Amino acid sequence: MKKVINGRVYNTETSKRVGSWNNGIYGNDFRSCEESLYKSTKGTYFLVGEGGPMSKYSVTHGNETSGGRELIPMTAAEAQEWAEVHLTINKYEAEFGEQEEA
């Protein structure tokens, strides 16, 4: 996926995929949802999400709703917050460094 937002190009083919998450509901279910966090070659984070007509990525067309796909630019802090919730500790620390034990 390649998209221009606010004069900046975001491209999944040239960016590093940091990690992914899905809600465990698969493709043919209207509630399915999956997201992937990317980091561009310039160090900018962005999220690509896709889901069915009953997911947060749904798109309304008049009286009908369909599934959709969205690219969302993120700050480093937003990316780190998303990663804390959705990635394993190994993938998290590979991207954001080893964390201090509580």
C-alpha positions as CSV (number, residue, x, y, z in Angstrom):
1,M,0.0,0.0,0.0
2,K,1.3,3.4,-0.9
3,K,-0.4,6.7,0.2
4,V,0.4,10.4,0.4
5,I,-0.8,12.1,3.6
6,N,0.0,15.7,4.4
7,G,2.6,15.8,1.6
8,R,4.5,12.7,2.9
9,V,4.6,9.3,1.1
10,Y,4.0,6.2,3.2
11,N,4.9,2.9,1.4
12,T,4.6,-0.6,2.9
13,E,6.8,-2.1,0.2
14,T,9.9,0.1,1.2
15,S,9.2,0.2,5.0
16,K,10.1,-2.3,7.7
17,R,7.1,-4.2,9.1
18,V,7.7,-4.0,12.9
19,G,4.8,-6.4,13.8
20,S,1.2,-7.4,13.3
21,W,-1.9,-8.1,15.3
22,N,-5.3,-9.5,14.5
23,N,-8.5,-10.0,16.6
24,G,-8.6,-13.7,16.0
25,I,-11.7,-13.4,13.8
26,Y,-10.8,-14.5,10.3
27,G,-11.5,-13.1,6.9
28,N,-15.1,-14.1,6.0
29,D,-16.5,-12.7,9.3
30,F,-17.7,-9.1,9.2
31,R,-16.0,-8.4,12.5
32,S,-12.5,-9.4,11.4
33,C,-9.7,-6.9,12.0
34,E,-5.9,-6.9,11.5
35,E,-3.2,-4.2,11.9
36,S,0.4,-4.0,11.0
37,L,2.9,-1.4,12.3
38,Y,5.5,-0.1,9.9
39,K,8.6,2.0,10.2
40,S,9.7,4.0,7.1
41,T,13.3,4.3,5.8
42,K,13.2,7.8,7.4
43,G,12.1,6.5,10.8
44,T,8.5,7.5,10.6
45,Y,5.9,5.0,12.0
46,F,2.5,4.2,10.5
47,L,-0.2,1.7,11.0
48,V,-2.1,-0.2,8.2
49,G,-5.4,-1.6,9.4
50,E,-8.0,-3.6,7.5
51,G,-11.3,-5.1,8.6
52,G,-14.7,-6.2,7.7
53,P,-18.0,-4.2,7.6
54,M,-18.5,-4.5,11.4
55,S,-14.9,-3.6,12.3
56,K,-13.4,-0.2,13.1
57,Y,-12.2,-0.1,9.5
58,S,-15.7,-0.2,8.0
59,V,-16.7,2.2,5.3
60,T,-20.2,3.6,4.7
61,H,-21.5,3.9,1.2
62,G,-25.0,5.5,1.5
63,N,-27.1,2.9,3.2
64,E,-24.5,0.1,3.0
65,T,-21.3,-0.7,4.8
66,S,-18.3,-2.6,3.5
67,G,-14.9,-3.5,4.9
68,G,-12.1,-1.1,4.5
69,R,-8.4,-0.5,4.7
70,E,-6.7,2.6,6.3
71,L,-3.1,3.9,6.6
72,I,-2.6,5.9,9.8
73,P,0.6,8.0,10.5
74,M,1.8,7.7,14.1
75,T,4.3,9.4,16.3
76,A,7.0,7.3,17.9
77,A,5.1,7.5,21.2
78,E,1.9,6.3,19.6
79,A,3.7,3.5,17.9
80,Q,5.4,2.4,21.1
81,E,2.0,2.5,22.9
82,W,0.4,0.4,20.1
83,A,3.3,-2.1,20.3
84,E,3.0,-2.4,24.1
85,V,-0.5,-3.7,23.7
86,H,-0.2,-5.8,20.5
87,L,3.3,-7.2,20.2
88,T,5.3,-9.9,22.0
89,I,8.0,-8.6,24.4
90,N,10.7,-9.9,22.0
91,K,9.3,-7.9,19.0
92,Y,8.7,-4.9,21.2
93,E,12.2,-4.9,22.6
94,A,13.7,-5.5,19.1
95,E,12.2,-2.2,18.0
96,F,12.2,0.0,21.1
97,G,15.1,-1.5,23.1
98,E,15.3,-3.5,26.3
99,Q,13.0,-2.2,28.9
100,E,13.7,-1.8,32.6
101,E,12.1,-4.4,34.9
102,A,9.4,-3.2,37.2
